[in-house]
Amino acid sequence: METKTESETPVETAVETEAQVEANTKRTSTKEIIAYLAEKFPACFSIEGAAKPLKIGIFQDLAEQLTDDDTVSKTRLRQALRHYTSSWRYLKAIKLGAFRVDINGEQAAEIDQEQADYAAKTLKESQEKFGNKNYKDNNGKKTYKGKKPENKDAQLKSGDKSKVKDKAKFKAVKSTNRAQSKVTVKLKPVESSAVTVGKAVKVQLGNSPIDAVITEVSGNEVSVQLNSGMVVKTQVKNIFTE
């Protein structure tokens, strides 16, 4: 039977110890990082119960506080904040009259109507999307036991067909009128030299421009914090001013 030499054992033990230390100090999952933030800044973050609205630009404050902390990288911190501020629990906390807090739990700014409306809209859309996804998943698992009609059009009377066509035309006209009624907001691209931390800008997300504040600039990549408190990463080409 082979036995390890005395010179091998210390080396293997040292390697295992380093691996264990690395595994214990580095937090990679979003949930672990949020739990760490709640432990380190309990007056600001929480993992259960009612959430507190966060100060706009809190990413920079956290990054400075965690400069010498190898537990959380800036990339993972940004991802954790994005996850935290887009949760239903957090969006429910963005209400008119409530106050945002800094990392010490001190009140920073009061939430206005625009911020409250945006958070309510985002929450509703997220809940509807989640509900529709569940419905589609459940509906896809159902088995149709009845006999399918051979010709669906054959079951419609001539009068019913006319109603269906009229309804489709009405929807098309209504959709066209709605699109024409929208007012186009004229935006000016921001020069790269003017993209600085703390600058209030408009960020193009989807079809509508949204008010935001620049929190971090890294080359062509820009991190902005929306009025709801959500942190979003985008490109300089998507940053505008009115």
N, C-alpha and C positions, 0 to 999 in steps of 0.2 A: 504494500500500500504506500502511495506517494504522500509525502507530508510537505507542507509549505515551509520554506526556509524562513529564518527569522528576519531576513532582509526584505522579504516580500510583504509580510504582514503589516508593518507600519505604513508602507506606501498605499496599500489597498484601503486601510483604515482612514488615511488622510483623504483619499479621493472620495470615499463615502461620506466623510464628514463635510467636505466642501459642497457636495451635491445636496446634502440635507440642509445645510445653511442656506443655499441658494433657493431651494424649494420653500423654505420657511419664510424667507424675506421677500421674495418676489410675488406679487399678487397679479395674476393675469386676467381673471374673470371680472366682468363689470360688477357683479354682486359683491365680490370680495373687496373691490376698491371702494364701493359705496359704503360698505360696512366699516372699512378702515377710516373713511372720512367722517362717518357718524361717530366713531370712537375718538377721533382726534379733534373734531370740531362739533361736539354735541349740541351746542347752542345754535348751530346752523343746519346740520344735516340730521336725518333720522331715517330709520329703516322700517318703521311701523308707526301707525297713528297718523295724525294730520301733519302734512309737510309745511315748511315755511318757504315763502317766496324768496328767491335768492337775489342779491344785489347784482345789477347789471355790471359786467366786468369782473365778476368774482373769480373767473379763471386766472386772471393775472395775479390776484391776491393769493390764491391757493398755490400757484406756481412759485411765487416768491417764498411762501412759507415752507414749501416742500423742496426747495432747491438742494439741500444737503440730504434729502431723504431718498434713499435708493429703492424704497418700497414701491413708488408709483412714478412712472414716466409721464412726460407731458402728453404724449399721444394717448396713453391709456386713461389719463385724467380727463382729457377732452372727451373721449368716448363715454366715460362714466357720467360726466356732466350732461352730455346729450341724452343719454338713457334716462337719467334721473329727472331732467326737466321736461321730458316728453311723456312721462308716466301719468296715468289718470289721477293718481293720488296727488301729484304735484300740480297738475292743471286745475284741479278742483280748488286748490289753495289760492289761485290767482283771481281774487275777487276785488271789486271796487271798494276802496277804503282800507284794504289790507296793506301792510308795510313789508317791503323787502328788507332782508337782513344781511349783514356782512358776516365774516367768518367768526366773529365774536358774539353774534346774536343781536347786535345793535341795529336799530332801525336805520335804514339808509334812504329809502324813498317810498312814497305812497303810490299805490297802483291806481292808474286812472281808468276811465271808461274804455278807452281804445284797447288798452292792454287786457282788461277784463273780458271784453268782447272777443278779442282774438283768441284768448285761452279757451273760452267757452266754445268757440267755433271749432278749434283744433280738437278739443275733447269730444265734441259731438261727432266729428268726421271720423275720429279714431274708433269710437264706440260703434258707429254704423259699419265701418269697414270690418271690424272684428266680428260683428253680428252677422253680416252678409257672408263672411268667410265660413263661419260655423254652419250657416244655413246651407251653403253650397256643398260643404263637406258631408253634412248629414243627408242632404237631398240626393247626393250622388251614390250613397250607399243603399237607397231604397230600391226595391225590385218591383217593377210594374207587373202586376198579376193579371190585369184585364187584357182584352183583345184590342189591339190598335186598329183604328179605322184605316181602310185601304186607301181612301181618298178623302182627305180632310175638306177640300173645297166642295166635294159633293154633298157634304152635310150642311153647307151654308145655303140658305135660300137667296134668291136674287136681291131681296130687300136688305138682308143682313150683309151681303157683300158690299152694297152701296154704302152702308153705314160705316163699315170698316175702312173703305177708301176715303170717305169724307173725314173720318177721325184722323187718318194718317196725314191728309192734306193740312188739317187744322194744326197738328203738331209741327209740321214742317214750317208753316207760316209763322207760328208763335216762336219757334226757335230762331228764325231769321230776324224777326223784329227784335227779339231780346239781344241778339248779337249786335244789331245796328245801334241799339240804345246805349251800349257801353261807351263810356268816354275814355279815349286813349290818353294816358298820362305820358307827357313828353319827358324823357329822362336823358341826362347827359352823362356819358361815361366819365368815370373819375380817372384822372391821370395817375400813373403808377407812383409818381413822387408825392401825390397827395393822399395816398392810402396809408394812414397812420393810426396807431392804436388810440381809441377814444373818440374817433371821428364818427359823427352821426351820418348815416348814408341810407340809401335805398338798395335792397338786395333783391335781385330777380330770382324768385323761386316759383316755378310753374308759370302761370299766366299773369299773376299780379305782383307788383313791386311791394315789398314789405319794409317797414322802418326797422333799422337795426343800428348797432354800435360795433365798430371794429374792436376786437379784443386781442387779436394776434395776427401778425403778418410774417409769412415765411416765403419769400420769393413771390411766385404768382398765386400761392395759396393764401387765403385769408379766412380767419375765423371771426364770425360775427355773432353777437347775442341779440336775439329778437326781443321785442317788448314783452313776450310771454316769459322770458328768462331762458328760453331754449338756445343752446349754442350750436351753430351750424358752420360747417366748413365748406367754402366755395372758392371760386377763382376770381381774380381781379376783374376779368371781363364781365362778371355778373354784378359788379358794384357800380352804382349810379348816384347822381344827385339830381334834384329837380331844377 
